[in-house]
Amino acid sequence: MIRLLIGAVIGAVAGGLLGYYGQCTSGMCPLTSNPWIGALVGSFMGAMVAATTGQPGQG
């Protein structure tokens, strides 16, 4: 559970930064349209990556 939370936070920070510094103003690219949408999409993507990566030692 904590791994999902950490992944979501890292994704939200990365998505927020991409949204802040991104150049897409049309709204067609959700990750870089604005910082809030970027953080939302990034947190979802970070949680999904954290959920699908396996822990060492589990088979």
N, CA, C and O of each residue as an XYZ file, in Angstrom:
236
protein
N       0.826     -1.198      0.000
C       0.000      0.000      0.000
C       0.865      1.254      0.000
O       0.582      2.213     -0.719
N       1.916      1.241      0.808
C       2.788      2.413      0.868
C       3.525      2.601     -0.453
O       3.854      3.725     -0.833
N       3.784      1.490     -1.154
C       4.469      1.574     -2.446
C       3.589      2.291     -3.467
O       4.096      3.068     -4.276
N       2.280      2.044     -3.442
C       1.358      2.740     -4.335
C       1.305      4.230     -4.032
O       1.259      5.056     -4.944
N       1.312      4.568     -2.753
C       1.275      5.963     -2.356
C       2.536      6.695     -2.794
O       2.465      7.816     -3.297
N       3.680      6.068     -2.604
C       4.944      6.680     -3.023
C       4.975      6.850     -4.534
O       5.395      7.894     -5.034
N       4.535      5.836     -5.263
C       4.482      5.937     -6.719
C       3.560      7.045     -7.185
O       3.874      7.765     -8.132
N       2.415      7.184     -6.516
C       1.472      8.234     -6.883
C       2.037      9.619     -6.600
O       1.834     10.545     -7.386
N       2.744      9.767     -5.488
C       3.328     11.067     -5.149
C       4.431     11.428     -6.137
O       4.498     12.563     -6.607
N       5.288     10.474     -6.451
C       6.360     10.736     -7.419
C       5.762     11.082     -8.788
O       6.223     12.008     -9.455
N       4.752     10.346     -9.192
C       4.087     10.634    -10.457
C       3.404     11.994    -10.473
O       3.422     12.690    -11.487
N       2.802     12.370     -9.350
C       2.132     13.670     -9.267
C       3.135     14.809     -9.368
O       2.874     15.812    -10.033
N       4.268     14.661     -8.720
C       5.300     15.692     -8.790
C       5.844     15.801    -10.210
O       5.982     16.901    -10.746
N       6.152     14.660    -10.814
C       6.672     14.671    -12.185
C       5.631     15.224    -13.151
O       5.970     16.039    -14.009
N       4.391     14.810    -13.036
C       3.334     15.308    -13.911
C       3.064     16.790    -13.711
O       2.802     17.513    -14.672
N       3.127     17.239    -12.474
C       2.941     18.661    -12.207
C       4.042     19.509    -12.807
O       3.788     20.586    -13.347
N       5.272     19.017    -12.709
C       6.389     19.741    -13.321
C       6.278     19.752    -14.842
O       6.535     20.770    -15.484
N       5.892     18.607    -15.414
C       5.694     18.573    -16.866
C       4.560     19.499    -17.287
O       4.650     20.156    -18.324
N       3.508     19.555    -16.502
C       2.404     20.449    -16.814
C       2.785     21.909    -16.678
O       2.294     22.755    -17.425
N       3.666     22.210    -15.719
C       4.079     23.598    -15.513
C       5.011     24.076    -16.620
O       4.879     25.195    -17.116
N       5.943     23.225    -16.998
C       6.929     23.604    -17.999
C       6.562     23.142    -19.408
O       7.294     23.437    -20.353
N       5.461     22.433    -19.573
C       5.056     21.924    -20.887
C       4.600     23.039    -21.810
O       4.254     24.132    -21.363
N       4.605     22.753    -23.084
C       4.272     23.763    -24.076
C       2.907     23.548    -24.715
O       2.532     24.319    -25.599
N       2.162     22.551    -24.315
C       0.866     22.263    -24.939
C      -0.200     23.167    -24.330
O      -0.497     23.062    -23.140
N      -0.767     24.036    -25.124
C      -1.816     24.917    -24.634
C      -3.171     24.595    -25.245
O      -4.170     25.223    -24.892
N      -3.223     23.629    -26.156
C      -4.492     23.301    -26.803
C      -5.378     22.424    -25.931
O      -6.586     22.358    -26.156
N      -4.803     21.749    -24.941
C      -5.570     20.852    -24.094
C      -5.660     19.441    -24.629
O      -6.290     18.585    -24.007
N      -5.047     19.181    -25.761
C      -5.113     17.850    -26.368
C      -4.135     16.875    -25.728
O      -4.325     15.664    -25.842
N      -3.115     17.354    -25.073
C      -2.172     16.468    -24.403
C      -2.354     16.648    -22.889
O      -1.885     17.642    -22.336
N      -3.016     15.722    -22.218
C      -3.421     15.936    -20.831
C      -2.265     16.057    -19.843
O      -2.410     16.697    -18.802
N      -1.123     15.453    -20.154
C      -0.023     15.504    -19.189
C       0.620     16.876    -19.129
O       1.142     17.261    -18.083
N       0.594     17.622    -20.222
C       1.260     18.920    -20.224
C       0.307     20.089    -20.450
O       0.767     21.192    -20.747
N      -0.996     19.891    -20.323
C      -1.918     20.996    -20.566
C      -1.872     22.030    -19.437
O      -1.859     23.230    -19.710
N      -1.848     21.592    -18.187
C      -1.645     22.491    -17.049
C      -1.125     21.669    -15.866
O      -1.207     20.441    -15.891
N      -0.595     22.322    -14.837
C       0.016     21.569    -13.726
C      -0.947     20.669    -12.968
O      -0.554     19.589    -12.526
N      -2.201     21.087    -12.805
C      -3.143     20.277    -12.026
C      -3.529     19.001    -12.754
O      -3.583     17.930    -12.150
N      -3.795     19.112    -14.039
C      -4.122     17.924    -14.820
C      -2.895     17.029    -14.944
O      -3.007     15.805    -14.887
N      -1.726     17.639    -15.115
C      -0.485     16.866    -15.186
C      -0.234     16.083    -13.908
O       0.195     14.931    -13.958
N      -0.502     16.707    -12.757
C      -0.321     16.019    -11.486
C      -1.323     14.882    -11.323
O      -0.981     13.822    -10.799
N      -2.550     15.096    -11.768
C      -3.567     14.048    -11.673
C      -3.215     12.857    -12.559
O      -3.258     11.711    -12.111
N      -2.872     13.125    -13.805
C      -2.504     12.050    -14.725
C      -1.210     11.380    -14.267
O      -1.088     10.157    -14.328
N      -0.253     12.172    -13.813
C       1.012     11.622    -13.338
C       0.849     10.742    -12.107
O       1.525      9.721    -11.983
N      -0.039     11.125    -11.197
C      -0.243     10.297    -10.005
C      -0.889      8.965    -10.373
O      -0.547      7.930     -9.800
N      -1.820      8.985    -11.327
C      -2.428      7.741    -11.783
C      -1.380      6.850    -12.453
O      -1.324      5.647    -12.197
N      -0.559      7.444    -13.304
C       0.475      6.662    -13.991
C       1.513      6.126    -12.999
O       1.959      4.986    -13.127
N       1.895      6.931    -12.027
C       2.851      6.484    -11.024
C       2.312      5.342    -10.175
O       3.043      4.404     -9.856
N       1.039      5.416     -9.808
C       0.424      4.338     -9.037
C       0.338      3.056     -9.861
O       0.545      1.962     -9.336
N       0.036      3.189    -11.143
C      -0.047      2.006    -12.005
C       1.323      1.356    -12.187
O       1.428      0.129    -12.180
N       2.363      2.152    -12.347
C       3.714      1.600    -12.465
C       4.108      0.914    -11.164
O       4.686     -0.172    -11.186
N       3.802      1.538    -10.037
C       4.137      0.939     -8.743
C       3.370     -0.359     -8.517
O       3.890     -1.284     -7.893
N       2.147     -0.434     -9.017
C       1.341     -1.639     -8.824
C       1.810     -2.792     -9.702
O       1.684     -3.955     -9.319
N       2.345     -2.481    -10.864
C       2.728     -3.543    -11.789
C       4.164     -4.007    -11.636
O       4.525     -5.057    -12.167
N       4.983     -3.266    -10.934
C       6.355     -3.725    -10.716
C       6.375     -4.685     -9.537
O       5.783     -4.419     -8.491
N       7.048     -5.777     -9.717
C       7.102     -6.787     -8.676
C       8.151     -6.494     -7.626
O       9.134     -5.799     -7.885
N       7.932     -7.027     -6.447
C       8.915     -6.883     -5.380
C       9.922     -8.010     -5.496
O       9.555     -9.124     -5.869
N      11.196     -7.746     -5.181
C      12.181     -8.815     -5.197
C      11.857     -9.905     -4.173
O      11.465     -9.607     -3.045
N      12.017    -11.129     -4.563
C      11.781    -12.239     -3.654
C      10.396    -12.830     -3.742
O      10.130    -13.866     -3.133
N       9.503    -12.194     -4.487
C       8.164    -12.760     -4.648
C       8.075    -13.367     -6.034
O       8.463    -12.739     -7.019
N       7.577    -14.556     -6.111
C       7.560    -15.228     -7.388
C       6.217    -15.451     -7.881
O       6.041    -16.016     -8.961
